[in-house]
Amino acid sequence: MTEARDLNSGAQPVVIEAKGLDLTFRTNDGPVQALSNVDLDIRKGDFVSFIGPSGCGKTTFLRVVAALEAPTGGTVTVNGMTPDEARRARAYGYVFQAAGLYPWRTIGRNVKLPLEIMGYAREEQDRRMKDVLQLVDLEGFEKKYPWQLSGGMQQRASIARALAFDADILLMDEPFGALDEIVRDHLNEQLLSLWNRTGKTIGFVTHSIPEAVYLSTRIVVMSPRPGRITDIIESPLPRERPLDIRDTAAFIEVAHRVREGLRAGHDDTV
């Protein structure tokens, strides 16, 4: 455990910091508290997965980091800035649950869209587009349209688009949830390889215990609403992780702790 903690986070600077974070939505039926007193540090190079039941605030936390929601209490900083300042500084890329590709644009032009909006020169757009498509194993598909690609390939194109402006932080909101298990396993392998090659800091929302354990250096277990952190698990697994690591005793032990954390969080709310 200690070795994994030192390897993955101990010596690295904090890039995302939440202190006493609360968020309450105002609805026609009254206030709904989505997050309650969340304290969390994410360090440079971490792969942090958020897992918990539906409605526990996993996505809400990511949206607060991305300045898509405003907290009603506590603070969040990204690279020492407010989330809105970090957004303007292009500190992160965001991958949504659905690929969200424009059907009338080719894959290459979809990937280049944020670069066009940011005013990059055309030559630089082309260079970055080709580089990130190569990173996600879609080299040669830049002239295809989204409907010509499988669901898994479309999601990889969405990841490439988020990587195009080379942000150090990648926020991913359950990007593989709608895919079948075989495709999901393949994309998990590719994402882990991408993380190892780029050194990005990744925040990843999932409902899958095996996915969280396989991908992460740290797993944040959250309770049912109002979302609280019930456990933060440091992974003892090595950075290089073939899929069959899921059959090992170490993997099964971490998965058991995640399951126990989910159960304990649910019991606390009953």
N, C-alpha and C positions, 0 to 999 in steps of 0.2 A: 504493500500500500504506500509506504513512505517513498519508495523509489519512484513510483508512478507520479506521485504528487510533485516531487522535485523535478522530474523530467518534463512534466507537462505544464506546470503553472508557477512553481515556487519562485523562480528567479525572474519571471516576466512581469512587466508593468500591467497594472489594471487598465483595461480599455473601456469596460462598461461597469458602472457602479450604481447600484440602487440602494437607497437608505430610507427605511420606513415608508416604502412606497404604498400608497392607497389610491384606488380609483373607484369612484361610485358613479354609475350612470343614472341620469334622471330620466325616468320613463313616465308614461301616462298612468301606469299602475303603481307608481311610487319609486323610491330609490332602489337600485340594485348594486350591491357592492361586489365588484369583480375581483379586486385585489386588496389584500389586507396586510399591512406592515411587512412588506417584502424587503429583505436585505440580501443583496447578492453582489459579489464581485466576479467579473469574467476577465481573465487575463489574456494577454496577447498569445495567440497560437492555440488557445483552448478550443476544443470541440465540445460544446455544452448542449445537451439535449434536455428539453422540458417535457415531462410526461405527467399525465393526470387525467381524470375523467373529463368528459365533455363539459364545457362551461366553467372550468376551474381557473381560467385566466391565463393559460399558456400563450395563446395568440395575443391576448390583450397586452401582456408584458412585452412581447416583441413589437407590437404596434406603438407602445409608449416609447420604446427605444428608438423607433423609426419616426417619431414625431407625427404619427397618424392618430394618436389619442393623447390627451393631456391628463396627467395625474391630478387628483384632487387633494393629495397629501404626499409628503415626502419628496425626495429628489431622485433624479436620474441624470448621470453624466455619461457622455460618450467621448472618449479621448479628452476628458477634462472639459468638454463643452456641453451646453444644453443639447437635447436631441434636435431641436430646430437648427441650431448652429452647426451641428454635425451633418445634418441633411444638406445644408448649403455648402458645407465643405466637402461634400461627396465622400463621407467617411464610410458609408456602407452601401451594399447592394441588397435588394429584397426580392426573394422568390416566393410567390404566392402559391396557394393550394392548386389552383388551375394555372396552366402554362400562360394563358392570356396573350397568345400571339395574334397579331392582326392577320386575318386570312388573306387580305389583298396584298400583303407585303411578303416578299420572299424571306427565307430564314435569315439570309445575310442582312437584309434591310430591317428586319425585326431586331436583330442583334445591334445594329448600328443606330437604332432610334434614339436611345439616350445620348449617344455621342452627337447626333444631329442637333438635339435640343440644347446640348451644352456648347455647341458651336465649334466642335473640333473640325479641323481641315479634312477635306475628303480623303486625302492620302492617308492621314492618321486613322480615320474611321475604318478604311479598308484594311490597314495593317492590324489594328486591334481586333476587328471582326474575325480575320483569318486566324489570329493567335488564339482567341478564346474558343473558336470552333474546333481548333486542333486540341485544345485542353480537354474538351468534353467529347472527343472522338466523333465529331461531326464534320471533319474536313471533307470538302467536296460537295456538301449539301447546301451551300449558300444560295444556290439558284432554285432550290426546291421551295414549294409553298407548304405551309403547315399541314394542309390536308393530305399531302403526299408522304407525311411522316407518321410513324406510330406514336402512341401516347407517350411512351418512354423517351423517344427521340425529341418530341415536342418539349418535354420537361427539361431535357438536357439543353435544348436551345434557350429555354427560359433562364436556366442557370448561366449560360454563356452571356446572355444579355445583362444579367446582374453583375457579371465579372468584367464587362467590357471597359468600364472606366477605372478598373484596377483598384477598387476600394479594398482596404485591409480587412473589413468586417463583412461577413455574409450572413444575413438573417433569412431563415428558411422556415416557412409556415406549412408544415406537413406536406412537402412537395410530392411525396410518392404515395400518399394515402389512397388514391383512386386506382392505383396500378395493381396488376396481379402479382402474386408472390414471386414468380420467377423473374419477371422484369424488375420488381422491387429489389430483389437480391442483387441483380446485376448492377443496378444503379447505386445501391449501397456500396458495392465494391468500387465503382468508378468514383463516387464522391469521396470515399476514404483516400483513394489514390490522388485525387485532385487536391485534397487537403494536405496530404503529405508533400506534394510537389510545390504548392504555393505558400504554405505556412499561414493561410488565412485564419482569422478567428471566426468561428462559426457558432451561431445560435440556432438550434434546430428543434422545431416542435413536432412531436409524434404521439400517437396513441399506442404504438407497438413497443412492447418491452424488449423483444429480441433486437429490433432496430436500434433502440436507444443504447442498449448494452454494446452492440457491435460497433457502433460509430463513435462513441463518446469517450473523451477523457474524463468528463464529469457529467453526472446525471442529476438533474434537479427534479425531485418528486414533489408534486403539488396536490393539495387537498381539494375537495369539492368547494364550490362557492360558499363564502368568499375565499378566493384563491390565496393560500398560504404555502410557504415552503415547509414540507414536513421532513425532508431529508435531502442532503447533498452527498452524492456518492462519488468518491474518487476511484477511477477505474484502475485495477492492477494489470490490465491487459497491455501487451506490447503495442507499439504503433503499427507494426506490420501485422495485419490480421486477415488471414485467409478465412473464407466462409466457414470452414470446418472447425474454427476455433469455438463455434457455438456448441460443440459437443464436449468441450473440456469442462473440468470441474470448476475452474476459476470463473468461466463464463456463467455457468449454471448458478454458482454462488452469488454473483452480482445480480443476476436476474431474480433470484429468490429475495434478495434484499429490496430490490425495486418493488416487487409484488407485495412484500410485507409493508413497505412504506405507503403504498397505495391503499392497502387495507386499513392501516392505522389511521391514515388521514380521513378515510371514509367513516371509520368508527367514531372519530372525534367529533364529527358533525351530526351524528345520530342522536 
